[in-house]
């Protein structure tokens, strides 16, 4: 399997580090400058019938990555031309449908806008007792469905494969960081993005997977490791991972990550999943303002922002016209491999998205006859209105899983179109 295009290397002799803990929610720890590793190359999509070889011959580029399912390629050049000049030339090529920069993609809870969100240690076994489980009506929902027969891909930092919580529910996954088939959530002791913090995202994927499991305890979890332990990947690697998950049996794909600004490739990847009967759920981001994060903001994904205990939109939560629904995202408790208890508390839209992914798993398990358009509309219409959802977000609801289960029981197939 091809390793991440950000050039991660397997590091011998992993360094064991103690997890720093802070209380989170609206509280954040000061961070160093928001440094991001540079993603490499340009992404080229082709018109029907064209070949990348003819484009390379005309433009002096070379293929360094390919994604045939989306007819997309990653290209490089060695003649010293600036990237914007190469991009402009490619955009004018008659064989090119689109050209986008290959950008850095990251989980929004780390090194975001000069802030780093930290875990706080939680007591073992507190995950099922947390406030969100009560607010979402999980006990009532589980009396009807627990997600059996559904596979949720967790595209993230991997999963702690030794955590007994996940025994018997982990499906075969893959690792795009190390380029192997063992997508374990671990630390390498290296400050890969140069921001002065080491392994600040390690454990993120396990935490996210634990929240999916909280909502849909019988669903299978497919770990797809695409983020390094500092929480970074790139556009092309992410799209490749999304297609891989769809090709290997995922029914739902959780994406607690994103890039700022639009991406044709990530929109195409989300559309590809939808066409394959796979529903993508994405985190809206933690910028506390109106700004899109892709792939969550793509038309055929469910874009999820965060609320607190009183259904008020979280102060850190991103808002935009592309957001579809809100879910609890403050002070949630889940599995965390690097604390003394194996549990932690964290906040962010990355925590909101897996609650929705788990909800989709429950509803799809309960009613496999319903199309994605119907399932998505039940999710976004079943809960109470979120407070503070003004402007372009007015009318956004906080999910209510118990109410969604009741609604699904009698739902008729509606439009198969995307939400937006």
For each residue, the residues with C-beta under 8 A, 3 or more apart:
1: 174 175 176 179 180 181
2: 65 176 179 240
3: 7 8 176 177 178 179
4: 7 8 176 177 226 228 233 234 237
5: 39 40 41 64 65 74 102 234 236 237
6: 37 39 40 104 192 228 232 233 234 237
7: 3 4 40
8: 3 4 177 178 192 228
9:
10: 178
11: 14 188 189 190
12:
13:
14: 11 186 187 188 189
15: 187 188 189
16: 187 189
17: 187 189 198 199 338
18: 338
19: 119 203 336 338 339 344
20: 118
21: 118 119 120 121 339 344
22: 27 28 29 118 119 120
23: 27 120 345
24: 27 28 117 118 119 120 331 345 346 347 348
25: 308 330 331 347
26: 314 315 316 330 347
27: 22 23 24
28: 22 24 31 115 116 117 118 316
29: 22 115 116 117 118
30: 115
31: 28 34 111 114 115 116 195 196 197
32: 35 111 195 196 197
33: 114 195 196
34: 31 111 112 113 114 195
35: 32 111 193 194 195
36: 104 106 111 193 232
37: 6 104 192 193 194 232
38: 104
39: 5 6 101 102 103 104 105 234 235 236
40: 5 6 7 64 74 76 102 234
41: 5 64 65 74 75 76 102 236
42: 61 74 75 76 83 86 87 90 99 100 101 102
43: 72 73 74 98 99 100 101 102 235 236 264 265
44: 52 55 72 73 74 75 90 96 98 99
45: 70 71 72 73 96 97 98 99 264 265 268
46: 50 51 52 55 71 72 73 95 96 97
47: 50 94 95 96 97
48: 71
49:
50: 46 47 54 55 95 96
51: 46 54 55 95
52: 44 46 55 56 63 66 73 75
53: 56 57
54: 50 51 57 58 95
55: 44 46 50 51 52 58 59 61 75 90 93 95 96
56: 52 53 59 60 61 62 63 75
57: 53 54
58: 54 55 93
59: 55 56 75 77 86 89 90 93
60: 56 77 79 81
61: 42 55 56 75 76 77 86 90
62: 56 75 76 77 78
63: 52 56 66 73 74 75
64: 5 40 41 74 75 76
65: 2 5 41 73 74 236 240
66: 52 63 72 73 74
67: 70 71 72 73 236 239 240 243 265
68: 71
69: 243 247 272
70: 45 67 239 243 265 268 269 272
71: 45 46 48 67 68 97
72: 43 44 45 46 66 67 236 239 265 268
73: 43 44 45 46 52 63 65 66 67
74: 5 40 41 42 43 44 63 64 65 66 102 236
75: 41 42 44 52 55 56 59 61 62 63 64 90
76: 40 41 42 61 62 64
77: 59 60 61 62 81 86
78: 62
79: 60
80:
81: 60 77 85 86
82: 85 86
83: 42 86 87 101
84: 87 88
85: 81 82 88 89
86: 42 59 61 77 81 82 83 89 90
87: 42 83 84 90 91 99 101
88: 84 85 91 92
89: 59 85 86 92 93
90: 42 44 55 59 61 75 86 87 93 96 99
91: 87 88 96 98 99
92: 88 89 96
93: 55 58 59 89 90 96
94: 47
95: 46 47 50 51 54 55
96: 44 45 46 47 50 55 90 91 92 93 99
97: 45 46 47 71
98: 43 44 45 91 264 265
99: 42 43 44 45 87 90 91 96
100: 42 43 103 235 263 264 265
101: 39 42 43 83 87 235
102: 5 39 40 41 42 43 74 234 235 236
103: 39 100 234 235 259 260 261 263
104: 6 36 37 38 39 232 233 234 259
105: 39 232 233 234 235 237 238 257 258 259
106: 36 110 111 112 201 227 231 232 233 257 258 259
107: 110 156 157 201 204 227 231 256 257 283 350
108: 112 256 257 258 283 285 286 287 293 318 348 349 350
109: 112 116 117 201 204 231 286 346 347 348 350
110: 106 107 116 117 197 200 201 204 230 231
111: 31 32 34 35 36 106 115 116 193 195 197 200 230 231
112: 34 106 108 109 115 116 117 285 286 287
113: 34 286 287
114: 31 33 34
115: 28 29 30 31 111 112
116: 28 29 31 109 110 111 112 197 200
117: 24 28 29 109 110 112 286 346 347 348
118: 20 21 22 24 28 29 346
119: 19 21 22 24 203 207 336 338 339 344 345 346
120: 21 22 23 24 344 345 346
121: 21 339 340 341 343 344 345
122: 126 127 333 336 339 341 343 344 345
123: 126 341 343
124: 341 342 343
125: 128 129 343
126: 122 123 129 130 333 343
127: 122 130 133 210 214 333 334 335 343
128: 125 133 214
129: 125 126 133
130: 126 127 133 134 331 332 333
131: 134 135 309 328 331
132: 135 136 328 332 355
133: 127 128 129 130 136 138 139 214
134: 130 131 137 138
135: 131 132 309 328
136: 132 133 141 215 327 328 355 359 399 400 401 402
137: 134 140 141 400 401 402 403
138: 133 134 141 142 214 215 401 402
139: 133 142 143
140: 137 143 144 402 405
141: 136 137 138 144 145 362 401 402 404 405
142: 138 139 145 146 217
143: 139 140
144: 140 141 366 405 409
145: 141 142 148 362 363 365 366 405
146: 142 216 217 218 219 362 365
147: 150 152 215 216 217 218 219 358 361 362 365
148: 145 218 219 365
149: 218 365 368
150: 147 216 219 220 251 252 361 364 365
151: 171 219 220 221 222 249 250 251 252
152: 147 212 216 219 220 221 222 250 251 252 253 254 357 358 361
153: 173 222 223 224 245 250 252 253 254
154: 159 205 208 209 212 221 222 223 224 254 354
155: 224 226 238 241 242 245 253 254 255 257
156: 107 159 185 204 205 208 209 223 224 225 226 227 254 256 257
157: 107 185 201 202 203 204 205 206 225 227 228 229 231
158: 173 175 177 183 184 185 186 205 206 223 225
159: 154 156 163 166 170 173 183 184 185 205 206 209 221 223
160: 163 166 184 185 203 206 335 337
161: 166 170 182 183 184 223
162: 337
163: 159 160 166 206 335 337 342
164: 167
165: 210 213 335
166: 159 160 161 163 169 170 209 213 221 335
167: 164 170
168:
169: 166 213 217 218 219 220 221
170: 159 161 166 167 173 220 221 222 223
171: 151 220 221 222 249
172: 181 222 248
173: 153 158 159 170 181 183 222 223 224 225
174: 1 180 181 183 224 225 241 244 248
175: 1 158 178 179 180 181 182 183 184 225
176: 1 2 3 4 179 224 225 226 233 237 240 241
177: 3 4 8 158 225 226 227 228 233
178: 3 8 10 175 182 225
179: 1 2 3 175 176
180: 1 174 175
181: 1 172 173 174 175
182: 161 175 178
183: 158 159 161 173 174 175 223 224 225
184: 158 159 160 161 175 225
185: 156 157 158 159 160 202 203 204 205 206 223 225 337
186: 14 158 202 229
187: 14 15 16 17 198 199 202 229 338
188: 11 14 15 192 199 228 229
189: 11 14 15 16 17 198 199
190: 11 198 199 229
191: 194 195 196 197 198 230
192: 6 8 37 188 228 229 230 232
193: 35 36 37 111 230 231 232
194: 35 37 191
195: 31 32 33 34 35 111 191 230
196: 31 32 33 191
197: 31 32 110 111 116 191 200 230
198: 17 187 189 190 191 230
199: 17 187 188 189 190 202 229 230
200: 110 111 116 197 229 230 231
201: 106 107 109 110 157 204 227 228 229 230 231 232
202: 157 185 186 187 199 229 338
203: 19 119 157 160 185 206 207 336 337 338 344
204: 107 109 110 156 157 185 201 207 208 227 231 256 350
205: 154 156 157 158 159 185 208 209 223 225 227
206: 157 158 159 160 163 185 203 209 210 334 335 336 337
207: 119 203 204 210 211 334 335 336 344 346 351
208: 154 156 204 205 211 212 254 256 334 350 351 353 354
209: 154 156 159 166 205 206 212 213 221 223 335 354
210: 127 165 206 207 213 214 334 335 336
211: 207 208 214 215 332 334 351 354 355 358
212: 152 154 208 209 215 216 219 221 254 354 357 358 361
213: 165 166 169 209 210 216 217 219 221 335 358
214: 127 128 133 138 210 211 217 334 355 358
215: 136 138 147 211 212 354 355 357 358 359 361 362 401
216: 146 147 150 152 212 213 219 358 359 361 362 365
217: 142 146 147 169 213 214
218: 146 147 148 149 169 365
219: 146 147 148 150 151 152 169 212 213 216 358 361 362 365
220: 150 151 152 169 170 171
221: 151 152 154 159 166 169 170 171 209 212 213
222: 151 152 153 154 170 171 172 173 245 248 249 250
223: 153 154 156 158 159 161 170 173 183 185 205 209
224: 153 154 155 156 173 174 176 183 241 244 245
225: 156 157 158 173 174 175 176 177 178 183 184 185 205
226: 4 155 156 176 177 233 237 238 241 257
227: 106 107 156 157 177 201 204 205 231 232 233 257
228: 4 6 8 157 177 188 192 201 231 232 233
229: 157 186 187 188 190 192 199 200 201 202
230: 110 111 191 192 193 195 197 198 199 200 201
231: 106 107 109 110 111 157 193 200 201 204 227 228 257
232: 6 36 37 104 105 106 192 193 201 227 228
233: 4 6 104 105 106 176 177 226 227 228 237 238 241 257
234: 4 5 6 39 40 102 103 104 105 237 238
235: 39 43 100 101 102 103 105 238 239 259 263 265 266
236: 5 39 41 43 65 67 72 74 102 239 240 265
237: 4 5 6 105 176 226 233 234 240 241
238: 105 155 226 233 234 235 241 242 255 257 266 269 295
239: 67 70 72 235 236 242 243 265 266 268 269
240: 2 65 67 176 236 237 243 244
241: 155 174 176 224 226 233 237 238 244 245
242: 155 238 239 245 246 253 255 266 269 270 272 273 280 295
243: 67 69 70 239 240 246 247 269 272 273
244: 174 224 240 241 247 248
245: 153 155 222 224 241 242 248 250 253 273 278
246: 242 243 250 253 272 273 276 278
247: 69 243 244
248: 172 174 222 244 245
249: 151 171 222
250: 151 152 153 222 245 246 253 278
251: 150 151 152 277 278 279 361 364
252: 150 151 152 153 278 279 280 281 357 360 361 364
253: 152 153 155 242 245 246 250 273 278 279 280 281 357
254: 152 153 154 155 156 208 212 281 353 354 357
255: 155 238 242 258 280 281 282 283 295 296 301 353
256: 107 108 156 204 208 282 283 349 350 351 353 354
257: 105 106 107 108 155 156 226 227 231 233 238 282 283 350
258: 105 106 108 255 282 283 284 285 293 294 295 296 297
259: 103 104 105 106 235 263 266 293 294
260: 103 285 291 292 293
261: 103 292 294
262: 267 292 294 297
263: 100 103 235 259 266 267 294 295
264: 43 45 98 100 267 268
265: 43 45 67 70 72 98 100 235 236 239 268 269
266: 235 238 239 242 259 263 269 270 294 295 298
267: 262 263 264 270 271 294 295 298 299
268: 45 70 72 239 264 265 271 272
269: 70 238 239 242 243 265 266 272 273 295
270: 242 266 267 273 274 280 295 298 299 300 301
271: 267 268 274 275 298 299 300
272: 69 70 242 243 246 268 269 275 276
273: 242 243 245 246 253 269 270 276 278 279 280 300
274: 270 271 277 278 279 280 300 372 418
275: 271 272
276: 246 272 273
277: 251 274 372
278: 245 246 250 251 252 253 273 274
279: 251 252 253 273 274 301 302 360 364 372 375 376
280: 242 252 253 255 270 273 274 295 296 298 300 301 302
281: 252 253 254 255 296 301 302 304 353 354 356 357 360
282: 255 256 257 258 293 294 295 296 297 298 301 302 303 304 353
283: 107 108 255 256 257 258 293 296 304 348 349 350 352 353
284: 258 293 296 297 303 304 305 306 317 318 319 320 323 349 352
285: 108 112 258 260 291 292 293 296 317 318 349
286: 108 109 112 113 117 306 316 317 318 348 349
287: 108 112 113 291 316 318
288: 315 316 317 318
289: 318 319
290: 318 319 320 321 391 392
291: 260 285 287 318 320
292: 260 261 262 285 297 318 320 322
293: 108 258 259 260 282 283 284 285 296 297 303 318
294: 258 259 261 262 263 266 267 282 297 298
295: 238 242 255 258 263 266 267 269 270 280 282 298 301
296: 255 258 280 281 282 283 284 285 293 301 302 303 304 322 353
297: 258 262 282 284 292 293 294 301 303 320 322 323
298: 266 267 270 271 280 282 294 295 301 303
299: 267 270 271 418 419 420
300: 270 271 273 274 280 418 419
301: 255 270 279 280 281 282 295 296 297 298
302: 279 280 281 282 296 324 325 356 360 376 379 380 419
303: 282 284 293 296 297 298 320 322 323 324 325
304: 281 282 283 284 296 323 324 325 326 327 349 352 353 355 356
305: 284 313 314 317 318 319 323 325 326 327 329 349 352 386 393 396
306: 284 286 313 314 316 317 326 327 328 329 330 347 348 349 351 352
307: 311 312 313 314 317 326 327 328 329 330 352 386 387 398
308: 25 311 312 314 328 329 330
309: 131 135 328 330
310: 387
311: 307 308 326 384 385 386 387 398
312: 307 308 386 387 388
313: 305 306 307 317 319 326 386 387 388 389 393 396
314: 26 305 306 307 308 317 329 330 347 349
315: 26 288
316: 26 28 286 287 288 306 347 348 349
317: 284 285 286 288 305 306 307 313 314 326 329 349
318: 108 284 285 286 287 288 289 290 291 292 293 305 323 349
319: 284 289 290 305 313 323 389 391 392 393
320: 284 290 291 292 297 303 323 392 393
321: 290 392 393
322: 292 296 297 303 420
323: 284 297 303 304 305 318 319 320 326 393 396
324: 302 303 304 376 380 396 419 420
325: 302 303 304 305 356 379 380 383 396 397 398 399
326: 304 305 306 307 311 313 317 323 352 386 389 396 397 398 399
327: 136 304 305 306 307 352 353 355 356 398 399
328: 131 132 135 136 306 307 308 309 332 351 352 355 398
329: 305 306 307 308 314 317 332 347 348 349 350 351 352
330: 25 26 306 307 308 309 314 347
331: 24 25 130 131 345 347
332: 130 132 211 328 329 345 346 347 351
333: 122 126 127 130 343 344 345
334: 127 206 207 208 210 211 214 343 344 346 351
335: 127 160 163 165 166 206 207 209 210 213 342 343
336: 19 119 122 203 206 207 210 339 342 343 344 346
337: 160 162 163 185 203 206 342
338: 17 18 19 119 187 202 203
339: 19 21 119 121 122 336 342 343 344
340: 121
341: 121 122 123 124 344
342: 124 163 335 336 337 339
343: 121 122 123 124 125 126 127 333 334 335 336 339
344: 19 21 119 120 121 122 203 207 333 334 336 339 341
345: 23 24 119 120 121 122 331 332 333
346: 24 109 117 118 119 120 207 332 334 336 350 351
347: 24 25 26 109 117 306 314 316 329 330 331 332 351
348: 24 108 109 117 283 286 306 316 329 351 352
349: 108 256 283 284 285 286 304 305 306 314 316 317 318 329 352 353
350: 107 108 109 204 208 256 257 283 329 346 353 354
351: 207 208 211 256 306 328 329 332 334 346 347 348 354 355
352: 283 284 304 305 306 307 326 327 328 329 348 349 355 356
353: 208 254 255 256 281 282 283 296 304 327 349 350 356 357
354: 154 208 209 211 212 215 254 256 281 350 351 357 358
355: 132 136 211 214 215 304 327 328 351 352 358 359 399 401
356: 281 302 304 325 327 352 353 359 360 379 399
357: 152 212 215 252 253 254 281 353 354 360 361
358: 147 152 211 212 213 214 215 216 219 354 355 361 362
359: 136 215 216 355 356 362 363 379 399 401 404
360: 252 279 281 302 356 357 363 364 375 376 379
361: 147 150 152 212 215 216 219 251 252 357 358 364 365
362: 141 145 146 147 215 216 219 358 359 365 366 401 404 405
363: 145 359 360 366 367 370 375 378 379 404 405 408
364: 150 251 252 279 360 361 367 368 370 375
365: 145 146 147 148 149 150 216 218 219 361 362 368
366: 144 145 362 363 405 408 409
367: 363 364 370 375 408 409 411
368: 149 364 365
369: 413
370: 363 364 367 374 375 408 411 413
371: 374 375 413 414 416
372: 274 277 279 375 376 416
373: 376 377 414 415 416 417 418 419
374: 370 371 377 378 411 412 413 414 415 416
375: 279 360 363 364 367 370 371 372 378 379 408
376: 279 302 324 360 372 373 379 380 418 419
377: 373 374 380 381 414 419
378: 363 374 375 381 382 404 407 408 411
379: 302 325 356 359 360 363 375 376 382 399 404
380: 302 324 325 376 377 397 399 419
381: 377 378 397 407
382: 378 379 397 399 400 403 404 407
383: 325 397 398 399 400 403 404
384: 311 397 398 400
385: 311 389 395 396 397 398
386: 305 307 311 312 313 326 389 393 396 397 398
387: 307 310 311 312 313
388: 312 313
389: 313 319 326 385 386 393 394 395 396
390: 393 394
391: 290 319 394
392: 290 319 320 321
393: 305 313 319 320 321 323 386 389 390 396
394: 389 390 391
395: 385 389
396: 305 313 323 324 325 326 385 386 389 393
397: 325 326 380 381 382 383 384 385 386 400
398: 307 311 325 326 327 328 383 384 385 386
399: 136 325 326 327 355 356 359 379 380 382 383 404
400: 136 137 382 383 384 397 403 404
401: 136 137 138 141 215 355 359 362 404 405
402: 136 137 138 140 141 405 406
403: 137 382 383 400 406 407
404: 141 359 362 363 378 379 382 383 399 400 401 407 408
405: 140 141 144 145 362 363 366 401 402 408 409
406: 402 403 409
407: 378 381 382 403 404 410 411
408: 363 366 367 370 375 378 404 405 411
409: 144 366 367 405 406
410: 407
411: 367 370 374 378 407 408 414
412: 374
413: 369 370 371 374 416
414: 371 373 374 377 411
415: 373 374
416: 371 372 373 374 413
417: 373
418: 274 299 300 373 376
419: 299 300 302 324 373 376 377 380
420: 299 322 324
